[in-house]
């Protein structure tokens, strides 16, 4: 039987594992398809923006879905005294004593979007007891089933597959927010993604997330620093790879770790990267995404307000021209 303290740590800790795209707990060294050589094609800002937007949407929706999961894990505890408000989904807690919950999205409009489908959450369970998430080395899994997100502009993305996360060094929200001890999570995913009803494509992730908390609980700020966590085709900080909607075998490297807040009581910057850079390989012209800029593409100093979005930058090696586009965050 778990104590109230262990349950408290389990529930609140997993509230900040934020978000797992993502499979296995071992650093992946098996190479994926090498980046495609540059192709002579017209410079098409629209296609570059589509690639970057798709990547951003998948990352953002995975993170927000995990936030739902984190909130819902309070259902595992019989001592939770605070009534939760769920954003257009219900919880099937039939098997909560085995560490299993199912989130069913009901298609109502909430947080600027409509979501349907389900996410099944399984905490470590040996047939007798649930392993608390704060245990070092504990791994939890999420299974997305036809998880569809519809935006007001009519576009939508559908996620199927599995996310897993390993609590590398142990600890939970108590250690993080009260004792200010950082927590490290290794996350992996194997997903099938489709955009606007198109053919489902493979989309994989390997990430290392370090959670920190500054300030005094409950008014402090919880921040995640995300690093790529595998080596593919000569790139040493790969976070994502697979096939995009245009049929490119892509690889996303993270040369500069990016950061974003997952708890911040004073701003609406949640899930909006504040700093960092990624490089998108395997397409005609390599794209560099720089996070945390204003509408003119200038970096926004952390703590001075929410960034407008991110900047795309690429060099057309056919025309020897350089292009830059600034895109607002969703």
WOCORUR-V471149 format. One record per residue. N is the residue number from 1. PHI is phi as a letter, one per 30 degrees, with the letter a starting at -180 (999 if undefined). Layout:
[[N	PHI] [N	PHI]]
//
This chain:
[[1	999] [2	d] [3	d] [4	d] [5	d] [6	d] [7	d] [8	e] [9	d] [10	d] [11	d] [12	d] [13	d] [14	d] [15	d] [16	c] [17	d] [18	h] [19	j] [20	c] [21	d] [22	k] [23	999] [24	j] [25	b] [26	c] [27	e] [28	d] [29	c] [30	d] [31	d] [32	c] [33	e] [34	d] [35	e] [36	d] [37	e] [38	e] [39	c] [40	d] [41	a] [42	d] [43	d] [44	b] [45	e] [46	d] [47	d] [48	d] [49	d] [50	d] [51	e] [52	d] [53	d] [54	e] [55	d] [56	d] [57	d] [58	d] [59	d] [60	d] [61	d] [62	d] [63	d] [64	d] [65	d] [66	d] [67	d] [68	e] [69	d] [70	e] [71	d] [72	d] [73	d] [74	d] [75	d] [76	d] [77	c] [78	d] [79	c] [80	d] [81	c] [82	c] [83	d] [84	d] [85	c] [86	c] [87	d] [88	i] [89	b] [90	c] [91	c] [92	c] [93	c] [94	e] [95	c] [96	d] [97	d] [98	c] [99	i] [100	c] [101	b] [102	b] [103	c] [104	c] [105	d] [106	c] [107	i] [108	d] [109	d] [110	a] [111	h] [112	i] [113	a] [114	c] [115	b] [116	b] [117	j] [118	b] [119	b] [120	c] [121	c] [122	b] [123	d] [124	e] [125	b] [126	c] [127	j] [128	b] [129	b] [130	c] [131	d] [132	d] [133	d] [134	d] [135	d] [136	e] [137	i] [138	d] [139	b] [140	c] [141	b] [142	b] [143	c] [144	c] [145	b] [146	h] [147	d] [148	c] [149	c] [150	c] [151	c] [152	e] [153	d] [154	j] [155	d] [156	a] [157	b] [158	b] [159	c] [160	b] [161	k] [162	b] [163	c] [164	b] [165	b] [166	c] [167	d] [168	e] [169	c] [170	i] [171	j] [172	b] [173	d] [174	d] [175	d] [176	d] [177	d] [178	c] [179	c] [180	h] [181	c] [182	d] [183	b] [184	c] [185	b] [186	c] [187	c] [188	b] [189	b] [190	b] [191	b] [192	c] [193	c] [194	b] [195	c] [196	h] [197	i] [198	d] [199	d] [200	d] [201	b] [202	d] [203	b] [204	b] [205	b] [206	b] [207	b] [208	b] [209	c] [210	c] [211	c] [212	b] [213	b] [214	c] [215	j] [216	c] [217	d] [218	c] [219	c] [220	d] [221	b] [222	c] [223	b] [224	c] [225	c] [226	c] [227	b] [228	d] [229	b] [230	a] [231	c] [232	b] [233	h] [234	i] [235	c] [236	c] [237	b] [238	d] [239	c] [240	b] [241	a] [242	l] [243	b] [244	c] [245	d] [246	c] [247	i] [248	d] [249	d] [250	c] [251	b] [252	c] [253	c] [254	c] [255	d] [256	b] [257	e] [258	c] [259	b] [260	a] [261	d] [262	c] [263	b] [264	a] [265	d] [266	c] [267	b] [268	c] [269	d] [270	e] [271	i] [272	c] [273	e] [274	c] [275	b] [276	j] [277	a] [278	b] [279	b] [280	c] [281	c] [282	j] [283	b] [284	e] [285	b] [286	e] [287	c] [288	c] [289	c] [290	c] [291	d] [292	i] [293	c] [294	d] [295	d] [296	c] [297	j] [298	d] [299	d] [300	c] [301	e] [302	e] [303	j] [304	c] [305	k] [306	d] [307	d] [308	d] [309	l] [310	b] [311	c] [312	c] [313	b] [314	b] [315	c] [316	d] [317	d] [318	d] [319	c] [320	h] [321	c] [322	c] [323	b] [324	b] [325	b] [326	c] [327	c] [328	d] [329	d] [330	e]]
//
